[in-house]
Amino acid sequence: MRLCWRDLELLDSAGYRLPYDERLSVLTTWRQTGRLPRGYAFGPVDLPHEDAEGYGPQVPAEVDWENFPTG
């Protein structure tokens, strides 16, 4: 089962949660390129591979993108 895009936690470089519009922009970039823009990171979402080195899904294919706004 894939993780829903709505459940992804995104943080800025200061560790703060992103506002909705910025979150959508960062997720769109990651979905298209496979890389988070510089200065952003996933917060923990309780996936088996998560550890101090990284949180969140490893690739966009691990995410359920159903109903993701495309602009």
C-alpha positions in Angstrom: 0.0 0.0 0.0 1.3 3.4 -1.0 1.3 6.5 1.3 -1.2 9.2 0.3 0.4 12.5 -0.7 -1.8 14.3 1.8 0.0 12.4 4.6 3.5 13.6 3.7 5.1 15.9 6.1 7.3 18.6 4.5 9.6 20.9 6.4 11.6 23.9 5.5 15.3 24.4 6.4 14.3 25.7 9.9 12.2 22.6 10.6 8.8 24.3 10.2 5.9 22.8 8.4 5.1 24.2 5.0 1.9 26.2 4.2 -0.4 24.3 1.9 0.5 26.2 -1.4 4.3 25.9 -0.8 3.8 22.2 0.1 2.0 21.6 -3.2 4.8 23.3 -5.1 7.5 21.3 -3.4 5.6 18.0 -3.9 5.0 18.9 -7.6 8.8 19.4 -8.1 9.6 16.2 -6.3 7.0 14.3 -8.3 8.4 15.5 -11.6 12.1 15.3 -10.8 12.5 12.8 -8.1 14.4 15.3 -6.0 13.2 17.7 -3.3 14.2 21.3 -3.9 17.2 22.5 -1.8 16.2 23.6 1.7 13.3 21.1 2.1 13.0 17.8 3.7 10.3 15.2 4.6 9.3 14.9 8.2 8.8 11.5 9.8 5.7 9.6 8.6 6.5 6.2 10.2 7.8 4.3 7.2 10.0 1.2 7.8 13.1 2.6 6.2 13.0 5.9 8.2 16.0 6.7 10.4 18.1 9.7 11.3 19.4 9.8 7.7 16.1 10.4 6.1 12.3 10.5 6.4 9.4 10.1 4.0 9.2 8.0 0.9 12.3 7.3 -1.1 10.8 7.8 -4.6 7.6 9.4 -5.9 6.4 6.0 -7.1 5.9 5.1 -3.4 3.1 7.8 -3.1 -0.5 7.6 -4.0 -1.1 10.7 -6.1 -4.8 10.3 -6.5 -6.6 13.7 -6.4 -3.3 15.6 -6.3 -4.0 19.2 -7.7 -2.2 19.6 -11.0 -2.8 23.3 -11.5 
